[in-house]
Amino acid sequence: MIQLQDYIRDIKDFPKPGVLFKDITPLLANSEASALCLEGLLSLVEDQKIDKVVGIESRGFFFGTLLAQKLNAGFVPIRKSGKLPYSTIKEPYSLEYGIDVLEMHDDAIKKGDRVLLHDDVLATGGTAKAACKLIEQLGGIVVQCNFIMEIEFLKGAQKLDQYELRPLISY
């Protein structure tokens, strides 16, 4: 039986010394593991009504678009500053190895949209918290934040304690 953890490799000192990066590219390269991951992520949503799936650049796009398709919802990308071509809203955030800014198109979410936020990993929670702020700034309701994995010792869940968090795997 396939175990998703077998398809996530550790990369030491990436993107900087002292960081242990969880690489999902082996999971993406295996169709059976990818299908199992998608099924697991869908099961986390259960029967909730979702209008939009928001994926965070860039690894949140891989399964975010698939989740949106399966949930009959729209997909909204959140990207780093300067990458989106239309008018955007911005939110700065801290992550375990620096500071950055996230952007989303200012017409991507409508007031009252029920939103599933998806990313590959919940680490310190800074990126996901900034994404939730962007969604809420446009009047969206964050129904759930789901992740392929959570790195528990980094305590990212504490920054997101007002949201329903659902990781498939916890380290």
C-alpha positions in Angstrom: 0.0 0.0 0.0 1.3 3.5 -0.9 2.2 5.8 1.9 2.3 9.5 0.9 5.3 10.1 3.2 7.4 7.8 1.0 7.0 10.3 -1.8 8.0 13.4 0.2 11.8 13.8 0.4 13.8 15.9 2.8 16.2 18.4 1.4 18.6 19.8 4.0 19.7 23.4 4.0 17.2 24.6 1.4 16.5 27.4 0.6 19.0 28.4 3.3 21.2 26.7 5.9 19.2 25.2 8.8 16.0 24.7 6.9 14.7 21.2 6.2 12.6 21.5 3.0 9.8 18.9 2.4 9.9 18.3 -1.4 6.7 17.0 -3.0 8.1 16.6 -6.5 8.5 12.8 -6.1 4.8 12.7 -5.1 3.9 14.7 -8.2 5.9 12.3 -10.4 4.0 9.2 -9.3 0.5 9.1 -10.7 -0.7 6.6 -8.1 0.6 8.7 -5.2 -0.8 11.9 -6.7 -4.2 10.3 -7.1 -4.1 9.1 -3.5 -3.1 12.6 -2.3 -6.0 14.2 -4.2 -8.5 11.7 -2.8 -7.2 12.4 0.7 -7.4 16.2 0.3 -11.0 15.9 -1.1 -11.9 13.7 1.9 -10.8 16.5 4.2 -13.4 18.9 2.7 -16.2 16.3 3.3 -19.5 17.7 2.1 -18.8 21.4 2.6 -20.0 23.8 -0.1 -17.0 25.5 -1.7 -17.2 28.4 -4.2 -13.5 29.1 -4.7 -10.3 27.2 -4.0 -7.4 29.5 -3.4 -3.9 28.0 -4.0 -0.7 29.6 -2.7 2.3 30.0 -5.1 3.5 27.7 -6.3 3.1 24.3 -4.9 -0.4 25.1 -3.8 -1.3 25.4 -7.5 -0.7 21.7 -8.2 -3.5 20.2 -6.1 -5.5 23.5 -5.8 -6.6 23.4 -9.4 -7.5 19.7 -9.2 -9.5 20.3 -6.0 -11.3 23.2 -7.6 -12.2 21.0 -10.6 -13.4 18.1 -8.4 -15.4 20.5 -6.1 -17.0 22.3 -9.1 -15.5 25.6 -7.8 -13.4 28.4 -9.3 -9.6 28.5 -8.7 -7.8 31.6 -7.5 -4.0 31.9 -7.4 -2.2 33.8 -4.7 1.2 34.8 -5.9 4.3 36.7 -4.7 4.5 40.4 -5.4 4.6 41.5 -9.1 3.5 38.2 -10.6 -0.2 38.9 -11.3 -1.1 40.9 -14.4 -4.3 42.7 -13.1 -5.1 45.0 -10.2 -4.2 43.3 -6.9 -4.5 43.6 -3.1 -1.4 42.9 -1.1 -0.5 41.4 2.3 3.0 41.2 3.8 4.0 38.1 5.7 6.9 36.5 7.5 8.1 33.0 6.9 10.8 30.8 8.5 13.5 32.2 6.2 12.5 35.8 5.5 9.7 38.4 4.7 7.7 38.6 1.5 4.4 40.0 0.1 1.5 38.0 -1.3 -1.0 39.4 -3.9 -4.4 38.3 -5.2 -6.4 39.9 -8.0 -8.9 42.4 -6.4 -11.8 40.8 -8.2 -11.0 37.1 -7.5 -13.3 36.7 -4.5 -16.8 37.9 -4.2 -18.4 38.9 -0.8 -19.8 35.7 0.8 -17.8 33.3 -1.4 -17.0 30.1 0.6 -13.3 29.5 0.2 -11.0 26.5 0.6 -7.4 27.6 1.1 -4.9 25.0 -0.1 -1.1 24.8 0.1 1.4 22.0 0.2 2.8 22.6 3.7 1.8 24.5 6.9 5.1 25.5 8.5 5.2 28.8 10.5 1.7 29.8 9.3 2.8 33.2 8.0 2.0 32.6 4.4 -1.4 30.9 5.1 -2.4 33.7 7.6 -1.6 36.4 4.9 -3.6 34.4 2.4 -6.6 34.3 4.8 -6.4 38.0 5.3 -6.5 38.6 1.5 -9.5 36.3 1.2 -11.3 38.1 4.0 -10.4 41.5 2.8 -12.5 40.8 -0.3 -15.4 39.5 1.8 -14.7 35.8 1.4 -15.3 33.2 4.1 -12.5 30.9 4.8 -14.3 27.5 5.3 -11.1 25.5 5.7 -7.4 25.6 5.2 -6.1 22.3 4.0 -2.5 21.1 3.5 -0.7 18.0 2.3 1.5 18.3 5.4 2.0 20.2 8.6 5.3 20.7 10.3 4.0 20.7 13.9 7.1 21.9 15.8 7.0 25.2 13.8 3.6 25.9 15.5 2.0 27.4 12.4 -1.4 26.2 13.5 -1.3 28.7 16.4 -1.4 31.6 13.9 -4.5 30.1 12.3 -6.4 29.0 15.4 -9.6 30.8 14.2 -9.7 28.6 11.1 -10.4 24.9 10.5 -7.1 23.3 9.6 -6.8 20.0 7.9 -3.4 18.5 7.0 -3.1 15.0 5.4 0.2 14.3 7.1 1.8 15.7 10.3 5.6 15.7 11.0 
